[in-house]
């Protein structure tokens, strides 16, 4: 499945064989480029970046490295290789051939799923627009730009589906994806997490670890879809999403490493002393983690969801790694434990598994998030520092679902509004915390050099040395 870079829109879907679709996408392309110029990463007009570009969707073909000027990056449409005789793996259509066209009865639902996923992709680029101006190293600047161009390509992936399969409605939705903007009071992005600010690099690392991990699970569920073009699109997007989570996990690890080094140099765990030495104290890192984790947990929707049940029953959106789950993949009688509030306590009750598919996906996400947290804690232990990061309870700081608006501590105790008002500053970042972290954000662009608040990475990109010129600045 090689990618044709000779065409105006690189693709592996034989775009030239569908002139109507090709014209529609070429008509949308100037609007996209205008959006990128206005709301994409700041100050990249003349910058050469050592980027990874896919040349095919085969295992060895998606990582071709070379210098690219950011505005000249070749965004395109890439689908994973089709699976011969693929069958729908779940729901009432289980065992039937997958759909190559949109079933009429599921048209509006599929369009909504694609639009919601597509809306997140440009949103994250908008959230990260200013970060290049305060990068802690050239290595990190390059990684930011790699994330940005891939999120923009993921937008192209969803726009292709809208334009190819949904006619005029799809064309209008594709335009609307560029009209909504992150944090815009009049036309915000669909999901609240993508209207939050990403004002500095600690937030960026937390976002790419926690919120892009939500993306992993949403894409994996859509990659099970009985609508084959959607499934194949998401399968390829997952290869790129893995790099975004790598940026987040290793970024947080490097912040933790530097903080522990400063603690040992000073012989203290005093947050004030650590801050005075130009590092981020561990309790503050915990607070930022609490925020980004809880906002991302909300992205999975309500614990009990008829929409989720319908997506599954109709074969539109599966569970994480559906084929590896050992059940009947239809769930008529299965149950799943779901947490709720009863008599002032959080309790788990078995609920119909069909209605709890969102909650199962959230539970898979939580387990995956914890595994990365375990690696962070092992890094802290190796430094000889007595501190352990913990994921807050899934009910903490929730805005939707069974816990929306409830006041719950990170440990999972329900408290009243007055107690929350006294304590929330110990659990979530304050304006002062943001101001302090922002004060550390000084741009470092000399090859091989690092800002004082973050440790160097373990290795360079594509086996290049750390002092490699990953970004050629004008």
Secondary structure, 3 states (H helix, E strand, C coil): CECECCCCCEECCCHHHCHHHHHHHHHHHHHHHHHHHHHCCCCCCCCEEEEEECCECCCCCCCEEEEEEHHHCCCEECCCCCCCCCECCCCCCCCCECECCCCHHHHHHHHHHHHHHHHHHHHHHHHCCCHHHHCCCHHHHHHHHHHHHHHHHHHHHHHHHHHHHCHHHHHHHHHHHHHCCCCCCCCCCCCHHHHCCCCCHHHHHHHHHHHHHHHHHHHHHHCCCCEHHHHHHHHHHHHHHHHHHHHHHHHHHHHHHHHHHHHHHHCCCCHHHHHHCCCCCHHHHHHHHHHHHHHHHHCCCCCCCHHHHHHHHCCCCCCCCHHHCCCCCCCCCCEEEEEEEECCEEEEEEEECCCCHHHHHHHHHHHHHHHHHHHHHHHHHHCCCCCCCCCCCCCCCCCCHHHCCCCECCCCCECCHHHHHHHHHHCCCCHHHHHHHHHHCCCCCCCCCCCCCCCCCCCCHHHCCCCCCCEECC
